[in-house]
């Protein structure tokens, strides 16, 4: 059924529109770009050639923007735009922009696209339109052949040298059947043509792998900065609302006890006892805060013992299995620890699970974390800030978070981190 529906699907008609619209657009673009390029190269010995060549590259970037939009509209191919052209730091003016444009690799690749895509569009237009029109013409020929004054489709000559035409019902049916086969094959021919177009658009009009990597690292740096700022705000809030408030209350109690020391020793002793209790609570809160920043057991004994301690504090019964050949770098240990800590908190608060299991192992140069629970499922990084923040934090260090949590459970979360050996 899919084969029979293919000629009538929206995708086929969009691909046909892409093939047919490519020739007129690229004909104009090719003519303009080649003319400008040839003229600018011929005038490079003069002052006019350099800005004219820069204008050629500006036109090529404009063509690239239009072709990306056309591919997005008709091929559902979303190719990111290359980075804008920026002069070197500290340089300004028209001359600096011209120099930056002439040294921009993306502009030259888009110029190459304008030159290469034109002959391909000629081939795509001619073959695509021929296959499409011929197939539908043959399929519908029995419906409109009666309107012709004489038969136009010849089968060849008979033994007497007379031309035989398609005019009998059997011949018309056979001719329509061949047209049907061609109509059914046309979508796949168009799909093959547009596959080449997809390759050209993605390869020549989008950012290079290096550009994409730079953008990814910039996004990762921003995520790390945001995460660090959020952690600092959390620490400040915990200190302000917890230990700092207790210490202020402690200072007030000690001040009152000092005033009552001579004339009311009993009240002073009671105030000192209260202050002693407040000191214990403040110290416990400071220990919890320090453990949240970086637990001492993680530094001294490593990831395995630190996670064992973490699982014993989890309200959901949790088993742990680690298979690590040796300790990774401290940064990797810290990220893995707090990733598992966040996941265990989510399990305790939201999953209603009765059991959880954690596995850690090393493969090649990656650290893999596998956390499962038998809760009710439904975990979704788009419906909360916890998993979303965790995803961004892992992505900032080239990590990955995969969540499989169907409604009704169980939930399986796999985290992947780059393994770095300690210095």
VOGU-3710 file (C-alpha; in Angstrom, 3 decimals, decimal comma):
1> xxxxxxxxxx> 0,000/0,000/0,000  2,858/2,377/0,733  4,135/1,843/-2,808  0,733/2,703/-4,270  0,358/5,804/-2,097  3,882/7,102/-2,774  3,014/9,159/-5,912  0,284/10,993/-4,014  2,112/11,734/-0,744  3,016/15,267/0,259
11> xxxxxxxxxx> 6,685/14,341/0,390  6,713/13,314/-3,268  5,030/16,532/-4,363  7,423/18,617/-2,256  10,404/16,827/-3,781  8,965/17,376/-7,253  8,556/21,056/-6,418  12,155/21,199/-5,239  13,431/19,595/-8,448  11,331/21,846/-10,697
21> xxxxxxxxxx> 12,099/25,075/-8,811  15,826/24,413/-8,701  16,551/24,989/-12,388  15,250/28,572/-12,745  16,710/29,662/-9,409  20,119/28,128/-9,973  20,242/29,271/-13,594  19,973/32,898/-12,473  22,356/32,322/-9,556  24,920/30,499/-11,691
31> xxxxxxxxxx> 24,870/33,199/-14,352  25,275/35,991/-11,809  27,969/34,285/-9,749  30,065/33,155/-12,714  29,827/36,585/-14,307  30,835/38,327/-11,088  33,596/35,823/-10,384  35,091/36,038/-13,858  34,925/39,841/-13,851  36,421/40,173/-10,377
41> xxxxxxxxxx> 39,262/37,750/-11,141  39,995/39,630/-14,350  40,116/42,910/-12,432  42,241/41,687/-9,512  45,191/43,578/-10,938  43,221/46,747/-10,230  41,670/48,042/-7,049  38,165/47,230/-8,296  38,693/43,453/-8,387  38,996/42,885/-4,636
51> xxxxxxxxxx> 35,711/44,539/-3,551  33,978/42,982/-6,550  35,190/39,555/-5,440  33,886/40,320/-1,942  30,531/41,263/-3,500  30,542/37,899/-5,292  30,963/36,131/-1,964  28,170/38,219/-0,429  25,884/37,107/-3,263  26,992/33,496/-2,695
61> xxxxxxxxxx> 26,054/33,762/0,995  22,681/35,170/-0,043  22,187/32,210/-2,379  23,105/29,879/0,474  20,505/31,435/2,769  17,831/31,071/0,090  18,763/27,478/-0,694  18,729/26,520/2,979  15,245/28,013/3,265  14,095/26,158/0,126
71> xxxxxxxxxx> 15,502/22,875/1,448  13,828/23,489/4,813  10,478/24,175/3,167  10,431/21,429/0,518  12,849/18,759/1,773  12,322/19,160/5,527  16,100/19,545/5,780  17,118/21,965/8,512  20,717/23,031/7,936  22,157/25,559/10,360
81> xxxxxxxxxx> 23,550/28,756/8,915  27,321/29,172/9,089  28,747/31,670/11,521  28,492/35,323/10,460  31,545/36,992/8,975  33,361/39,012/11,624  36,579/41,019/11,207  39,475/40,161/13,429  39,413/41,604/16,902  40,527/45,191/16,961
91> xxxxxxxxxx> 39,938/45,799/13,251  37,079/47,889/11,936  35,894/49,477/8,751  34,990/48,320/5,261  38,483/47,052/4,480  38,433/44,786/7,551  35,064/43,344/6,489  36,340/42,722/2,953  39,420/40,915/4,271  37,280/38,824/6,648
101> xxxxxxxxxx> 34,891/37,934/3,836  37,706/36,882/1,487  39,091/34,625/4,207  35,731/33,097/5,114  35,640/29,438/4,123  31,850/29,195/4,370  31,417/31,930/1,745  33,719/30,119/-0,684  31,850/26,841/-0,115  28,570/28,565/-0,893
111> xxxxxxxxxx> 30,121/29,974/-4,059  31,179/26,446/-4,972  27,605/25,306/-4,375  26,306/27,887/-6,848  28,694/26,558/-9,497  28,252/22,823/-8,829  24,510/22,761/-8,172  23,574/24,300/-11,532  24,577/21,395/-13,816  23,037/18,973/-11,327
121> xxxxxxxxxx> 19,788/20,980/-11,380  19,733/20,693/-15,186  20,008/16,915/-14,911  17,463/16,726/-12,063  14,944/18,949/-13,814  15,155/17,166/-17,164  15,083/13,602/-15,859  12,686/14,240/-13,001  10,144/16,070/-15,135  10,502/13,527/-17,959
131> xxxxxxxxxx> 9,904/10,524/-15,710  7,013/12,207/-13,888  5,252/13,601/-16,982  5,817/10,477/-19,071  4,449/8,196/-16,368  1,278/10,186/-15,804  0,840/10,762/-19,549  1,037/7,034/-20,308  -1,235/6,160/-17,383  -3,950/8,577/-18,448
141> xxxxxxxxxx> -3,509/8,111/-22,224  -6,613/5,902/-22,607  -8,703/8,713/-21,067  -7,706/11,443/-23,518  -6,469/9,583/-26,621  -9,972/9,711/-28,120  -9,701/13,512/-28,408  -6,785/13,280/-30,847  -7,551/13,325/-34,586  -5,338/10,288/-35,075
151> xxxxxxxxxx> -3,243/7,920/-32,880  0,119/9,329/-31,890  1,748/6,432/-30,007  3,364/4,010/-32,430  4,284/0,405/-31,662  6,438/-0,069/-34,751  5,866/-1,457/-38,243  4,143/-4,657/-39,225  5,342/-7,075/-41,897  3,857/-4,966/-44,656
161> xxxxxxxxxx> 5,736/-1,850/-43,586  2,692/-0,174/-42,098  2,986/1,671/-38,742  1,061/0,119/-35,887  -0,429/2,451/-33,266  -1,752/1,940/-29,768  -5,453/2,025/-30,437  -7,033/-1,292/-29,426  -8,390/-1,762/-25,871  -5,716/-4,354/-25,046
171> xxxxxxxxxx> -2,923/-2,115/-26,320  -4,322/0,871/-24,420  -4,533/-1,207/-21,227  -0,946/-2,425/-21,647  0,258/1,110/-22,348  -1,511/2,414/-19,218  0,001/-0,411/-17,166  3,500/0,630/-18,245  2,592/4,185/-17,295  1,443/3,003/-13,858
181> xxxxxxxxxx> 4,788/1,290/-13,287  6,591/4,476/-14,279  4,364/6,561/-11,980  5,114/4,218/-9,090  8,844/4,422/-9,816  8,863/8,229/-10,166  8,793/9,010/-6,392  11,859/6,876/-5,806  13,636/8,523/-8,716  12,807/11,937/-7,239
191> xxxxxxxxxx> 13,973/10,736/-3,848  17,302/9,690/-5,328  17,708/13,067/-7,022  16,913/15,000/-3,871  19,276/12,802/-1,853  22,119/14,324/-3,849  20,625/17,763/-3,232  20,521/17,053/0,481  24,179/16,099/0,391  25,101/19,287/-1,468
201> xxxxxxxxxx> 23,090/21,547/0,813  24,312/19,950/4,043  27,912/19,681/2,872  28,388/23,090/1,255  25,836/25,436/2,818  26,044/24,503/6,481  28,743/24,949/9,097  31,780/22,699/9,009  32,397/20,122/11,705  34,926/22,475/13,258
211> xxxxxxxxxx> 32,377/25,296/13,342  29,758/22,984/14,819  32,266/21,820/17,417  33,111/25,407/18,351  29,407/26,192/18,729  28,927/23,070/20,842  31,848/24,001/23,089  30,561/27,547/23,460  27,179/26,152/24,483  28,904/23,779/26,912
221> xxxxxxxxxx> 30,894/26,632/28,412  27,709/28,643/28,874  26,032/25,648/30,522  28,990/25,178/32,890  28,926/28,873/33,768  25,181/28,780/34,443  25,541/25,635/36,532  28,389/27,124/38,565  26,370/30,297/39,158  23,356/28,245/40,266
231> xxxxxxxxxx> 25,542/26,216/42,637  27,033/29,373/44,132  23,543/30,829/44,648  22,434/27,580/46,273  25,436/27,583/48,628  24,856/31,227/49,479  21,174/30,552/50,163  21,936/27,524/52,325  24,511/29,488/54,324  22,183/32,444/54,727
241> xxxxxxxxxx> 19,112/30,428/55,688  20,917/27,747/57,677  24,270/28,074/59,388  24,416/31,872/59,240  20,999/32,255/60,847  21,972/29,810/63,581  25,248/31,613/64,248  23,412/34,941/64,511  21,021/33,371/66,987  24,006/31,897/68,831
251> xxxxxxxxxx> 25,672/35,312/69,111  22,472/36,791/70,515  22,158/34,016/73,107  25,787/34,409/74,161  25,265/38,171/74,461  22,245/37,641/76,693  24,148/35,055/78,730  27,015/37,507/79,196  24,632/40,163/80,503  23,012/37,701/82,947
261> xxxxxxxxxx> 26,251/36,060/84,075  26,671/38,124/87,253  23,120/38,715/88,512  21,312/35,624/87,042  23,777/32,707/86,667  20,965/30,180/86,220  19,542/31,969/83,158  23,067/32,476/81,816  23,802/28,744/82,130  20,561/27,936/80,304
271> xxxxxxxxxx> 21,438/30,362/77,520  24,930/28,845/77,206  23,389/25,378/76,989  21,084/26,586/74,214  24,060/28,138/72,440  25,933/24,841/72,686  23,008/23,065/71,033  22,899/25,719/68,289  26,626/25,213/67,647  26,083/21,489/67,134
281> xxxxxxxxxx> 23,269/22,125/64,681  25,317/24,740/62,799  28,259/22,349/62,545  26,004/19,595/61,224  24,546/21,941/58,601  28,053/23,024/57,570  29,077/19,372/57,241  26,025/18,651/55,083  26,795/21,705/52,969  30,423/20,654/52,554
291> xxxxxxxxxx> 29,304/17,141/51,638  27,035/18,666/49,000  29,936/20,647/47,553  32,400/17,755/47,519  32,236/14,843/49,960  35,485/14,025/51,704  35,074/10,280/51,152  35,054/10,881/47,396  38,428/12,608/47,615  40,074/10,090/49,927
301> xxxxxxxxxx> 38,589/6,733/48,910  37,160/7,184/45,426  33,897/6,798/43,573  32,926/3,295/44,729  32,979/3,901/48,502  31,432/7,363/48,063  28,527/5,880/46,115  28,146/3,099/48,673  27,705/5,743/51,352  25,305/7,619/49,095
311> xxxxxxxxxx> 23,103/4,566/48,534  22,865/3,875/52,271  21,415/7,365/52,793  18,862/6,919/49,984  15,328/6,263/51,248  14,770/3,760/48,409  16,654/0,458/48,873  19,459/0,584/46,315  22,073/-1,908/45,175  25,372/-0,869/43,621
321> xxxxxxxxxx> 27,713/-2,671/41,233  30,919/-1,038/40,023  33,436/-2,430/37,556  36,135/0,220/37,239  39,758/-0,739/36,585  41,044/2,253/38,557  39,981/5,707/39,656  39,294/8,252/36,918  40,256/11,911/37,091  38,780/13,829/40,044
331> xxxxxxxxxx> 36,567/15,913/37,732  35,066/12,744/36,223  34,504/11,269/39,682  32,784/14,434/40,862  30,430/14,631/37,862  29,565/10,940/38,119  28,917/11,227/41,868  26,587/14,199/41,618  24,828/12,704/38,576  23,972/9,594/40,556
341> xxxxxxxxxx> 23,091/11,705/43,598  20,593/13,718/41,528  19,089/10,558/40,037  18,698/8,930/43,471  16,995/12,067/44,785  14,535/11,918/41,885  13,862/8,243/42,605  13,233/8,959/46,295  10,961/11,956/45,661  8,987/11,056/42,546
351> xxxxxxxxxx> 9,187/7,404/41,484  7,519/5,590/44,433  9,962/2,772/43,704  10,709/-0,030/46,137  14,110/-0,857/44,682  16,815/0,771/42,568  20,001/-0,551/41,037  23,155/1,288/39,944  25,872/-0,038/37,653  29,136/1,646/36,649
361> xxxxxxxxxx> 31,682/0,371/34,160  34,330/1,642/31,782  34,301/0,985/28,041  37,003/2,356/25,764  37,352/5,977/26,866  33,859/6,383/28,349  32,387/5,946/31,819  28,894/4,446/31,683  26,311/4,797/34,454  23,158/2,681/34,407
371> xxxxxxxxxx> 20,407/3,465/36,937  17,150/1,515/37,041  14,160/1,540/39,392  10,812/-0,250/39,563  8,756/2,920/40,090  5,736/4,140/38,144  7,845/5,729/35,376  6,928/8,828/33,434  10,268/10,584/33,938  10,632/13,284/31,297
381> xxxxxxxxxx> 13,424/15,886/31,038  10,953/18,332/29,467  8,607/18,327/32,472  10,967/19,573/35,144  14,228/21,326/35,865  16,111/18,461/37,560  16,639/16,145/34,606  16,884/19,101/32,230  19,700/20,642/34,241  21,393/17,265/34,540
391> xxxxxxxxxx> 21,189/16,787/30,764  22,736/20,191/30,123  25,459/19,560/32,696  26,449/16,285/31,054  26,335/17,798/27,570  28,692/20,550/28,709  31,427/17,932/29,270  30,664/15,866/26,129  28,433/13,556/28,107  25,055/12,056/27,308
401> xxxxxxxxxx> 21,877/11,246/29,215  19,359/8,727/27,843  16,014/8,219/29,573  13,579/5,358/29,009  10,658/5,739/31,382  7,319/4,521/30,025  4,212/5,191/32,054  3,902/2,393/34,586  7,667/1,823/34,691  10,270/0,655/35,002
411> xxxxxxxxxx> 12,642/3,592/34,499  16,081/3,113/32,962  18,517/6,026/32,778  21,924/5,730/31,144  24,546/8,426/31,579  27,753/8,511/29,591  30,846/10,528/30,494  34,269/10,885/28,920  36,782/8,859/30,908  39,875/10,803/31,874
421> xxx> 42,731/9,225/33,758  44,183/11,122/36,737  47,227/13,269/36,002
//
